[in-house]
Amino acid sequence: MRFIDLFSGMGGFRLALENENLECVFSADNDKYACETYKLNFNEYPLIDITNIETKDIPDHEILCAGFPCQPFSIGGYRKGFEDIRGTLFFEIVKILKDKSPEIFILENVQGLINHNKGKTFSTILDFLANRLNGLEHPSTNKHNLGYNVFWKVLNTKDFNVPQNRPRVFIIGFKDPEVNYDFPTGIERTSGLEDILDKDPEIKRISDQSYGYIHAFLKEHKKNNLISQLNYLIAYEIRKSRVAFRFDNNSPCLTTKMGTGGNNVPYLVNQNRFFTLKEGLKLQGFPENFKLTNNYSASLRQIGNSVSVPVVRSIVRNILN
Ligand SMILES: C[S@@+](CC[C@H](N)C(=O)[O-])C[C@H]1O[C@@H](n2cnc3c(N)ncnc32)[C@H](O)[C@@H]1O
């Protein structure tokens, strides 16, 4: 089966689907740094702005994959027509689905999409895509409805044997109205943070000032004993006014913001260092031998943006089954 990789980033979808022996026939991303990473690993440099591509130039395919950026829709009173989404990247997906009519699509986005604009954004998206939703009829008033049999669910990377808390909404559509899709429930947890940590990490330490914020915050909340009690105490969103922590052997969600560096990268308090790039890759389920460019901040951004590979693999396996 052939697939296309829209908003391809560093290639999380591609890696997952190729691992299931599917063939990528088209990729597109407008970030040249992400395309450089993609080229290193897939020997393709897909620098394309999706808003500029004509659907006739996209090869035929059976599966469309897209981890699309979440953009606010312009709200013309939510008429649920093209006028509501024109100019958004979701519109580009709708256009391709309409013209190319693939059998299956897999979309991924942040969990916040579900409640964005009091749920209206998500319901507008579903009204474009679905005439069946999670196994039930989904009467849509949208005259542009694409008629897919759609299933959606929030899946969390930490349930797929990767120690990162990363809830993401996945929306899967089938042309076939008879399909009854079951989302994967997870993969048994056999590895924890200790398994993804580098043996010989490149040490990057936080500034003295921010180090002080972490300890002051713990002290103020009478939690400094956690440092000696836990092997892995992870600080993130480190600000003077507030520091967030994780103490459950999972990394917090890696984000695009990591690309701006500094305190936006989660900090291993006991080890007194930031996560390394290699650890970031493993926290997204990428293999050790996945290649990154020498651009540290662009690599962090790409890792934070990526989809978690084992989650997509599990989704695809359930589709193929
Ligand atoms: C959430 S990330 C998807 C990451 C990807 N799924 C992965 O596994 O790495 C969204 C991507 O959309 C890309 N993007 C944003 N606007 C775009 C456009 N107009 N055309 C093509 N790509 C775009 C960004 O550069 C970013 O890499």
Ligand as a Chemical Component Dictionary entry (heavy atoms), coordinates in Angstrom:
data_LIG
# 
_chem_comp.id                   LIG 
_chem_comp.type                 NON-POLYMER 
_chem_comp.pdbx_formal_charge   0 
_chem_comp.three_letter_code    LIG 
# 
loop_
_chem_comp_atom.comp_id 
_chem_comp_atom.atom_id 
_chem_comp_atom.alt_atom_id 
_chem_comp_atom.type_symbol 
_chem_comp_atom.charge 
_chem_comp_atom.model_Cartn_x 
_chem_comp_atom.model_Cartn_y 
_chem_comp_atom.model_Cartn_z 
_chem_comp_atom.pdbx_ordinal 
LIG C1  C1  C 0  3.327 18.916 14.035 1  
LIG S1  S1  S 1  4.602 18.959 12.859 2  
LIG C2  C2  C 0  4.475 17.359 12.112 3  
LIG C3  C3  C 0  5.683 16.529 12.375 4  
LIG C4  C4  C 0  5.719 15.183 11.713 5  
LIG N1  N1  N 0  4.479 14.459 11.836 6  
LIG C5  C5  C 0  6.867 14.343 12.286 7  
LIG O1  O1  O 0  6.653 13.174 12.596 8  
LIG O2  O2  O -1 7.966 14.847 12.410 9  
LIG C6  C6  C 0  3.934 20.014 11.632 10 
LIG C7  C7  C 0  4.852 20.263 10.449 11 
LIG O3  O3  O 0  4.124 21.026 9.482  12 
LIG C8  C8  C 0  5.050 21.801 8.777  13 
LIG N2  N2  N 0  4.310 22.848 8.054  14 
LIG C9  C9  C 0  3.711 23.942 8.559  15 
LIG N3  N3  N 0  3.131 24.660 7.571  16 
LIG C10 C10 C 0  3.375 23.986 6.403  17 
LIG C11 C11 C 0  3.055 24.235 5.047  18 
LIG N4  N4  N 0  2.349 25.319 4.681  19 
LIG N5  N5  N 0  3.469 23.365 4.114  20 
LIG C12 C12 C 0  4.194 22.266 4.480  21 
LIG N6  N6  N 0  4.531 21.987 5.759  22 
LIG C13 C13 C 0  4.125 22.842 6.706  23 
LIG C14 C14 C 0  6.003 22.294 9.864  24 
LIG O4  O4  O 0  7.247 22.680 9.318  25 
LIG C15 C15 C 0  6.106 21.056 10.764 26 
LIG O5  O5  O 0  7.234 20.292 10.458 27 
# 
loop_
_chem_comp_bond.comp_id 
_chem_comp_bond.atom_id_1 
_chem_comp_bond.atom_id_2 
_chem_comp_bond.value_order 
_chem_comp_bond.pdbx_ordinal 
LIG C1  S1  SING 1  
LIG S1  C2  SING 2  
LIG S1  C6  SING 3  
LIG C2  C3  SING 4  
LIG C3  C4  SING 5  
LIG C4  N1  SING 6  
LIG C4  C5  SING 7  
LIG C5  O1  DOUB 8  
LIG C5  O2  SING 9  
LIG C6  C7  SING 10 
LIG C7  O3  SING 11 
LIG C7  C15 SING 12 
LIG O3  C8  SING 13 
LIG C8  N2  SING 14 
LIG C8  C14 SING 15 
LIG N2  C9  SING 16 
LIG N2  C13 SING 17 
LIG C9  N3  DOUB 18 
LIG N3  C10 SING 19 
LIG C10 C11 SING 20 
LIG C10 C13 DOUB 21 
LIG C11 N4  SING 22 
LIG C11 N5  DOUB 23 
LIG N5  C12 SING 24 
LIG C12 N6  DOUB 25 
LIG N6  C13 SING 26 
LIG C14 O4  SING 27 
LIG C14 C15 SING 28 
LIG C15 O5  SING 29 
# 
